[in-house]
Amino acid sequence: MTQIPSLAAFSSATPGRGDSGVTNDIREKAIEILFSEDVSERAQLTKHSRDGAEWQKIQTKFQEAITAFLAKGGDGVRATAGHLSSVKRQGGRSRNYDFDGKFVCNDGAIITLKIELKRGESIYDQPQFLQLYAKQGDMVTKSIEPYSSWFYDNYISDVASLAGVLAPPKSEYMANCFKTDYEVLAHTKALYRLDIRGSSINRKLQTLAFESIDEYLAELESNPAFVDMAAIQRRLNDQMGKLFVSWDPGAQDFVIEVFSKSSMTLTGHVSFKRRRSGQRSSLVVTNKASQPIQALLRWKNHNCLLGPGWQISLASA
């Protein structure tokens, strides 16, 4: 039997911008079950002895939000009447969206919807609408190494020395630095246990992370041609037509938005955002709606250990 998600993930008490990945994962799992093609699997929630009525409300609200949005259409989404039949979870940064939704139109046609589940009142001013690992081909040209490889060349020996071990071969590091298994590499295995908030190791790793990010972005600032605007534009084009379904815990309802063409079209202007310390933290490109698209360079899983990537967000003004 499928493990029952916690209804608390949809509570109004869930945090805001700090909403954890674990809580978001629970919401995604719940939506997947509520719209499974297997009716008996749906029943595990909708017929739950204690929370069945509440799960039915969430199921209905999700269905009604998508049906109402598709009925109107807009920003590249054709207006059509019908109903959401099922959703299948996709996820992963290679797909860059959470679900494939099967939408059955009243005329019998079937449309596959790309659905991204978020939390909040809007897709604007969220921590991210897209995440990309710091690999070659997404943000920078071949004229400069991606941050992940550059970090190995310039900083991995410092990180390994903190762990009291030798740095791994570069091939081994590159094969594992985007994964989530801290046990594979000797330095990540040792430092994961020591990287406790406020500890000396924690502070040193943050210092190395911020210094390396600042230095890497300084190279991009000195050579703007290293920023691969064409690759970034391709990634943004992929966001067109995607339904961003945001759960607003305050309103206890779903809000659906799509990005307009102007919001996903770049002007070519490049700038950089700095921390209070003066260190660079983000690459900023501007869209045709005069909005900044901010790409925060960061580590997803503990500073300097695993998951170097770009966290991309769009501000409303």
C-alpha positions in Angstrom: 0.0 0.0 0.0 1.2 3.5 -0.8 2.4 5.5 2.2 -0.3 8.1 3.1 1.0 11.7 2.8 0.4 14.1 5.6 -2.5 16.5 5.2 -0.4 19.0 7.2 1.6 19.7 4.0 -1.5 21.7 2.9 -2.0 23.5 6.2 -2.1 27.3 6.4 0.6 26.8 9.1 3.2 25.7 6.5 6.1 28.2 6.2 6.5 30.6 3.3 9.6 31.1 1.3 11.4 28.7 3.6 9.0 25.9 2.7 11.1 22.8 2.8 11.7 20.4 -0.1 10.3 17.6 2.1 7.0 19.4 2.5 6.8 20.1 -1.2 7.6 16.5 -2.0 4.6 15.5 0.2 2.3 17.8 -1.7 3.5 16.4 -5.0 3.0 12.9 -3.8 -0.5 13.7 -2.6 -1.5 15.2 -6.0 -0.1 12.2 -7.7 -2.2 9.9 -5.6 -5.4 12.0 -5.9 -5.1 12.0 -9.7 -3.7 8.5 -10.2 -5.2 6.5 -13.1 -5.8 3.7 -10.5 -9.0 4.6 -8.8 -8.2 2.4 -5.8 -5.1 4.3 -5.2 -7.0 7.6 -5.2 -9.4 6.0 -2.6 -6.5 5.7 -0.1 -6.9 9.4 0.4 -10.4 10.3 -0.7 -11.9 7.5 1.4 -9.5 7.9 4.3 -11.3 7.2 7.5 -10.2 10.5 9.2 -9.1 12.9 6.4 -11.1 11.7 3.4 -13.3 14.7 3.2 -10.3 17.1 3.3 -8.5 15.2 0.6 -11.6 15.3 -1.6 -11.6 19.1 -1.2 -8.0 19.4 -2.3 -8.7 17.1 -5.2 -11.7 19.1 -6.3 -9.9 22.5 -5.9 -7.0 21.2 -8.1 -9.4 19.9 -10.7 -11.5 23.1 -10.7 -8.5 25.4 -10.9 -7.1 23.7 -14.0 -10.5 23.3 -15.7 -11.2 27.0 -15.1 -7.8 28.1 -16.4 -8.0 26.0 -19.5 -11.5 27.3 -20.2 -10.0 30.8 -20.5 -6.5 30.0 -21.8 -4.0 32.7 -22.4 -0.3 33.4 -22.9 0.2 30.6 -25.4 -2.3 28.2 -23.8 -5.3 27.5 -26.1 -8.7 27.8 -24.5 -10.5 24.5 -24.3 -13.2 22.9 -22.2 -12.8 19.6 -20.6 -11.5 18.0 -17.4 -8.2 16.8 -15.9 -8.2 13.0 -16.1 -5.0 12.1 -14.3 -1.5 13.3 -13.5 1.8 11.4 -13.6 4.7 12.7 -11.6 7.9 13.5 -13.6 10.2 15.8 -11.7 13.9 15.9 -11.8 16.0 18.7 -13.3 16.2 17.0 -16.6 12.4 17.5 -17.0 12.1 20.8 -15.1 8.4 20.3 -14.3 6.6 18.0 -11.8 3.7 16.4 -13.6 2.4 15.3 -17.0 -1.4 16.0 -16.8 -3.9 14.2 -19.0 -6.6 16.7 -19.9 -9.6 15.3 -21.8 -11.3 17.9 -23.9 -15.1 17.8 -24.4 -14.6 17.0 -28.1 -12.6 13.8 -27.1 -9.2 15.2 -27.8 -6.5 14.6 -25.2 -4.0 17.3 -24.2 -0.8 16.6 -22.2 -0.2 19.5 -19.7 3.1 20.3 -18.2 2.4 21.1 -14.5 4.7 22.6 -11.9 3.5 22.6 -8.3 4.5 25.6 -6.2 3.6 27.0 -2.9 2.4 30.6 -2.4 0.3 33.3 -3.9 2.2 33.6 -7.2 5.1 32.4 -9.3 6.6 35.8 -9.0 8.9 36.6 -6.1 9.4 32.9 -5.3 12.8 31.5 -4.4 12.9 29.8 -7.9 10.9 28.8 -10.9 13.7 26.8 -12.4 16.9 25.1 -11.1 19.8 24.1 -13.3 22.9 22.2 -12.2 26.1 24.1 -12.9 27.1 22.0 -15.9 28.3 22.9 -19.3 25.5 24.0 -21.8 23.0 25.8 -19.6 24.4 29.1 -18.4 27.9 29.6 -19.7 29.7 29.1 -23.0 32.5 26.6 -23.7 34.9 29.5 -23.3 34.8 29.0 -19.6 34.4 25.9 -17.4 31.1 25.5 -15.6 31.3 26.4 -11.9 31.3 22.7 -10.9 34.5 22.0 -12.8 36.0 25.3 -12.0 35.4 24.8 -8.3 37.2 21.5 -8.4 40.3 23.0 -10.1 40.4 26.0 -7.6 38.9 24.9 -4.3 38.5 21.2 -3.9 41.9 20.8 -2.2 40.9 23.3 0.4 37.6 21.5 1.0 39.3 18.1 1.2 41.9 19.4 3.7 39.1 20.4 6.0 38.0 16.8 6.0 41.6 15.6 6.5 41.5 13.5 3.3 42.9 13.6 -0.2 40.8 15.2 -3.0 39.2 12.7 -5.3 40.2 12.4 -8.9 38.3 15.0 -11.0 36.5 12.4 -13.0 35.2 10.8 -9.8 34.2 14.2 -8.4 32.3 15.3 -11.5 30.5 11.9 -11.7 29.1 12.4 -8.1 28.9 16.1 -7.2 25.4 16.4 -8.6 24.1 13.4 -6.6 22.8 13.3 -3.1 24.8 10.4 -1.7 27.3 11.9 0.8 28.9 8.5 1.4 30.4 8.2 -2.1 33.2 10.7 -1.8 35.5 10.7 1.2 35.4 14.5 1.8 31.6 14.7 1.6 31.2 11.7 3.9 33.4 13.4 6.6 32.2 16.9 6.2 28.4 16.1 6.1 28.6 15.0 9.7 30.6 18.0 10.7 28.7 20.7 8.9 26.5 21.7 11.8 25.0 25.2 11.8 27.3 27.6 13.7 30.2 25.2 13.8 33.7 26.1 12.7 33.4 23.7 9.7 30.1 25.2 8.8 31.6 28.7 8.8 34.6 27.7 6.8 32.5 25.9 4.2 30.3 29.0 3.8 33.4 31.2 3.4 34.8 29.0 0.7 31.4 28.8 -1.1 30.9 32.5 -1.0 34.5 33.3 -2.1 34.4 30.8 -4.9 31.0 32.0 -6.2 32.2 35.6 -6.1 35.4 34.8 -8.0 33.6 32.8 -10.6 31.0 35.5 -11.2 33.8 38.0 -11.4 35.1 36.1 -14.4 31.7 36.3 -16.0 31.5 40.0 -15.2 34.8 40.6 -16.8 33.9 38.6 -19.9 30.1 38.9 -20.5 30.4 36.9 -23.7 31.0 33.9 -21.4 27.3 34.1 -20.4 25.5 31.8 -22.9 22.4 34.0 -23.6 21.2 31.6 -26.3 21.3 28.6 -24.0 19.5 30.6 -21.2 16.9 31.7 -23.8 16.3 28.0 -24.8 15.7 27.1 -21.2 13.3 30.0 -20.7 11.5 29.0 -23.9 10.8 25.6 -22.3 8.9 27.4 -19.5 6.3 28.7 -22.0 3.0 26.9 -21.8 3.9 25.3 -18.5 1.1 25.6 -15.9 2.4 26.8 -12.6 -0.1 25.6 -10.0 0.6 27.4 -6.7 -1.0 26.2 -3.4 -1.9 29.2 -1.4 -2.2 28.0 2.2 -3.8 31.3 3.3 -6.6 31.1 0.8 -6.6 27.3 0.9 -6.9 27.2 -2.8 -4.8 26.7 -6.0 -3.7 29.6 -8.2 -2.7 28.9 -11.8 -0.4 31.1 -13.9 1.7 30.9 -17.0 4.6 33.0 -18.0 4.0 35.5 -20.8 6.3 35.6 -23.9 7.7 39.0 -22.8 8.6 37.6 -19.4 10.5 34.7 -20.9 12.3 36.8 -23.7 15.7 38.2 -22.9 17.0 41.6 -23.9 20.7 40.6 -23.7 21.4 42.9 -20.7 23.6 41.2 -18.0 24.4 42.4 -14.5 25.3 40.9 -11.1 23.8 41.0 -7.7 26.0 41.3 -4.6 25.6 40.2 -1.0 25.8 42.8 1.8 29.5 41.8 2.1 30.1 43.0 -1.4 30.6 39.5 -2.8 28.8 38.6 -6.0 26.0 36.1 -5.6 23.9 36.1 -8.7 23.9 36.5 -12.4 21.0 38.8 -13.5 19.5 39.0 -17.0 16.6 41.2 -18.0 13.5 40.3 -19.9 11.4 42.3 -22.3 8.9 43.1 -19.6 11.8 45.0 -17.8 11.9 42.4 -15.1 15.1 41.0 -13.6 15.6 37.2 -14.0 18.0 36.3 -11.2 20.2 33.2 -11.3 21.6 32.6 -7.8 24.7 30.5 -7.9 24.6 28.2 -4.8 25.0 24.7 -3.4 21.8 22.7 -3.1 23.1 20.2 -0.5 25.5 21.8 2.0 28.0 24.4 0.9 30.9 23.1 -1.1 29.7 19.5 -0.8 27.0 18.5 -3.4 24.7 20.1 -5.9 26.3 23.2 -7.3 23.6 24.9 -9.4 21.7 27.9 -10.5 18.5 28.9 -8.7 16.5 31.0 -11.1 13.7 33.3 -10.0 11.7 36.2 -11.5 10.7 39.3 -9.6 7.5 41.1 -10.5 9.2 44.4 -10.6 
